[in-house]
Amino acid sequence: MSRSPQTFLEQFADEAIRGGADLLMIEYKDGWDEVVSVSGHFLYEIARLRSSTSGAAAFREELYSITGRGKRISVGRSKYELRAQVLDSFGRDAFRVEFQRL
């Protein structure tokens, strides 16, 4: 069975959930969108996307689109709902994406 390609958000959430993380944080720093998984007091950088690329722009648009309405994904045999919050980080938008197992 063929599966359609995952978006950046789906890829990063999948990696974070499989690694036991509670949420993702996405912040801008020095021209990059940094994606960090958070598990308790531990942080792990999953990816850095050059902010000026079309892929990073599409990633941010997807984050904005799930703010307030969420998105469901499957990880292994479990389903999760992703919900994003937009936060202020020194005048730029940052994102907090929480996972809820359904």
C-alpha positions as protocol buffer text, in pm:
chain_id: "A"
residue {
  index: 1
  type: MET
  ca { x: 0 y: 0 z: 0 }
}
residue {
  index: 2
  type: SER
  ca { x: 143 y: 335 z: -103 }
}
residue {
  index: 3
  type: ARG
  ca { x: 143 y: 627 z: 140 }
}
residue {
  index: 4
  type: SER
  ca { x: 148 y: 987 z: 26 }
}
residue {
  index: 5
  type: PRO
  ca { x: 457 y: 1189 z: 120 }
}
residue {
  index: 6
  type: GLN
  ca { x: 446 y: 1341 z: 467 }
}
residue {
  index: 7
  type: THR
  ca { x: 459 y: 1714 z: 528 }
}
residue {
  index: 8
  type: PHE
  ca { x: 738 y: 1858 z: 741 }
}
residue {
  index: 9
  type: LEU
  ca { x: 496 y: 1885 z: 1033 }
}
residue {
  index: 10
  type: GLU
  ca { x: 395 y: 1519 z: 1003 }
}
residue {
  index: 11
  type: GLN
  ca { x: 759 y: 1408 z: 976 }
}
residue {
  index: 12
  type: PHE
  ca { x: 873 y: 1612 z: 1277 }
}
residue {
  index: 13
  type: ALA
  ca { x: 572 y: 1514 z: 1492 }
}
residue {
  index: 14
  type: ASP
  ca { x: 622 y: 1146 z: 1403 }
}
residue {
  index: 15
  type: GLU
  ca { x: 989 y: 1162 z: 1504 }
}
residue {
  index: 16
  type: ALA
  ca { x: 911 y: 1348 z: 1827 }
}
residue {
  index: 17
  type: ILE
  ca { x: 626 y: 1115 z: 1930 }
}
residue {
  index: 18
  type: ARG
  ca { x: 832 y: 803 z: 1858 }
}
residue {
  index: 19
  type: GLY
  ca { x: 1109 y: 957 z: 2070 }
}
residue {
  index: 20
  type: GLY
  ca { x: 874 y: 1005 z: 2367 }
}
residue {
  index: 21
  type: ALA
  ca { x: 837 y: 1384 z: 2338 }
}
residue {
  index: 22
  type: ASP
  ca { x: 545 y: 1578 z: 2481 }
}
residue {
  index: 23
  type: LEU
  ca { x: 547 y: 1861 z: 2226 }
}
residue {
  index: 24
  type: LEU
  ca { x: 736 y: 2048 z: 1954 }
}
residue {
  index: 25
  type: MET
  ca { x: 864 y: 2406 z: 1973 }
}
residue {
  index: 26
  type: ILE
  ca { x: 945 y: 2596 z: 1655 }
}
residue {
  index: 27
  type: GLU
  ca { x: 1136 y: 2925 z: 1677 }
}
residue {
  index: 28
  type: TYR
  ca { x: 1324 y: 3155 z: 1442 }
}
residue {
  index: 29
  type: LYS
  ca { x: 1694 y: 3206 z: 1509 }
}
residue {
  index: 30
  type: ASP
  ca { x: 1954 y: 3370 z: 1283 }
}
residue {
  index: 31
  type: GLY
  ca { x: 1775 y: 3295 z: 955 }
}
residue {
  index: 32
  type: TRP
  ca { x: 1664 y: 2943 z: 1050 }
}
residue {
  index: 33
  type: ASP
  ca { x: 1340 y: 2789 z: 1177 }
}
residue {
  index: 34
  type: GLU
  ca { x: 1456 y: 2556 z: 1454 }
}
residue {
  index: 35
  type: VAL
  ca { x: 1238 y: 2256 z: 1541 }
}
residue {
  index: 36
  type: VAL
  ca { x: 1289 y: 2117 z: 1892 }
}
residue {
  index: 37
  type: SER
  ca { x: 1113 y: 1824 z: 2059 }
}
residue {
  index: 38
  type: VAL
  ca { x: 1046 y: 1862 z: 2431 }
}
residue {
  index: 39
  type: SER
  ca { x: 1022 y: 1571 z: 2671 }
}
residue {
  index: 40
  type: GLY
  ca { x: 991 y: 1689 z: 3030 }
}
residue {
  index: 41
  type: HIS
  ca { x: 1303 y: 1899 z: 3091 }
}
residue {
  index: 42
  type: PHE
  ca { x: 1490 y: 1758 z: 2791 }
}
residue {
  index: 43
  type: LEU
  ca { x: 1515 y: 1935 z: 2455 }
}
residue {
  index: 44
  type: TYR
  ca { x: 1628 y: 1773 z: 2133 }
}
residue {
  index: 45
  type: GLU
  ca { x: 1675 y: 1960 z: 1806 }
}
residue {
  index: 46
  type: ILE
  ca { x: 1504 y: 1766 z: 1528 }
}
residue {
  index: 47
  type: ALA
  ca { x: 1566 y: 2002 z: 1237 }
}
residue {
  index: 48
  type: ARG
  ca { x: 1670 y: 2345 z: 1114 }
}
residue {
  index: 49
  type: LEU
  ca { x: 1506 y: 2487 z: 803 }
}
residue {
  index: 50
  type: ARG
  ca { x: 1646 y: 2793 z: 626 }
}
residue {
  index: 51
  type: SER
  ca { x: 1362 y: 3042 z: 688 }
}
residue {
  index: 52
  type: SER
  ca { x: 1378 y: 3188 z: 336 }
}
residue {
  index: 53
  type: THR
  ca { x: 1305 y: 2856 z: 159 }
}
residue {
  index: 54
  type: SER
  ca { x: 968 y: 2755 z: 16 }
}
residue {
  index: 55
  type: GLY
  ca { x: 969 y: 2443 z: 235 }
}
residue {
  index: 56
  type: ALA
  ca { x: 1003 y: 2649 z: 552 }
}
residue {
  index: 57
  type: ALA
  ca { x: 727 y: 2884 z: 434 }
}
residue {
  index: 58
  type: ALA
  ca { x: 497 y: 2587 z: 367 }
}
residue {
  index: 59
  type: PHE
  ca { x: 582 y: 2448 z: 712 }
}
residue {
  index: 60
  type: ARG
  ca { x: 489 y: 2778 z: 881 }
}
residue {
  index: 61
  type: GLU
  ca { x: 164 y: 2797 z: 680 }
}
residue {
  index: 62
  type: GLU
  ca { x: 73 y: 2447 z: 798 }
}
residue {
  index: 63
  type: LEU
  ca { x: 145 y: 2548 z: 1158 }
}
residue {
  index: 64
  type: TYR
  ca { x: -80 y: 2854 z: 1123 }
}
residue {
  index: 65
  type: SER
  ca { x: -352 y: 2637 z: 965 }
}
residue {
  index: 66
  type: ILE
  ca { x: -373 y: 2396 z: 1261 }
}
residue {
  index: 67
  type: THR
  ca { x: -391 y: 2676 z: 1519 }
}
residue {
  index: 68
  type: GLY
  ca { x: -728 y: 2635 z: 1687 }
}
residue {
  index: 69
  type: ARG
  ca { x: -852 y: 2351 z: 1469 }
}
residue {
  index: 70
  type: GLY
  ca { x: -584 y: 2083 z: 1495 }
}
residue {
  index: 71
  type: LYS
  ca { x: -474 y: 1803 z: 1266 }
}
residue {
  index: 72
  type: ARG
  ca { x: -489 y: 1426 z: 1306 }
}
residue {
  index: 73
  type: ILE
  ca { x: -201 y: 1198 z: 1217 }
}
residue {
  index: 74
  type: SER
  ca { x: -117 y: 831 z: 1264 }
}
residue {
  index: 75
  type: VAL
  ca { x: 205 y: 719 z: 1430 }
}
residue {
  index: 76
  type: GLY
  ca { x: 243 y: 345 z: 1423 }
}
residue {
  index: 77
  type: ARG
  ca { x: -96 y: 205 z: 1518 }
}
residue {
  index: 78
  type: SER
  ca { x: -199 y: 509 z: 1722 }
}
residue {
  index: 79
  type: LYS
  ca { x: -375 y: 826 z: 1617 }
}
residue {
  index: 80
  type: TYR
  ca { x: -281 y: 1168 z: 1752 }
}
residue {
  index: 81
  type: GLU
  ca { x: -425 y: 1515 z: 1730 }
}
residue {
  index: 82
  type: LEU
  ca { x: -177 y: 1798 z: 1685 }
}
residue {
  index: 83
  type: ARG
  ca { x: -270 y: 2145 z: 1808 }
}
residue {
  index: 84
  type: ALA
  ca { x: -56 y: 2454 z: 1757 }
}
residue {
  index: 85
  type: GLN
  ca { x: -33 y: 2778 z: 1951 }
}
residue {
  index: 86
  type: VAL
  ca { x: 132 y: 3090 z: 1815 }
}
residue {
  index: 87
  type: LEU
  ca { x: 364 y: 3257 z: 2065 }
}
residue {
  index: 88
  type: ASP
  ca { x: 568 y: 3576 z: 2053 }
}
residue {
  index: 89
  type: SER
  ca { x: 944 y: 3532 z: 2047 }
}
residue {
  index: 90
  type: PHE
  ca { x: 1118 y: 3870 z: 2039 }
}
residue {
  index: 91
  type: GLY
  ca { x: 870 y: 4012 z: 1787 }
}
residue {
  index: 92
  type: ARG
  ca { x: 852 y: 3699 z: 1568 }
}
residue {
  index: 93
  type: ASP
  ca { x: 599 y: 3419 z: 1573 }
}
residue {
  index: 94
  type: ALA
  ca { x: 704 y: 3097 z: 1742 }
}
residue {
  index: 95
  type: PHE
  ca { x: 494 y: 2782 z: 1765 }
}
residue {
  index: 96
  type: ARG
  ca { x: 414 y: 2525 z: 2031 }
}
residue {
  index: 97
  type: VAL
  ca { x: 264 y: 2202 z: 1893 }
}
residue {
  index: 98
  type: GLU
  ca { x: 110 y: 1964 z: 2147 }
}
residue {
  index: 99
  type: PHE
  ca { x: 26 y: 1599 z: 2080 }
}
residue {
  index: 100
  type: GLN
  ca { x: -283 y: 1428 z: 2217 }
}
residue {
  index: 101
  type: ARG
  ca { x: -325 y: 1054 z: 2174 }
}
residue {
  index: 102
  type: LEU
  ca { x: -679 y: 970 z: 2062 }
}
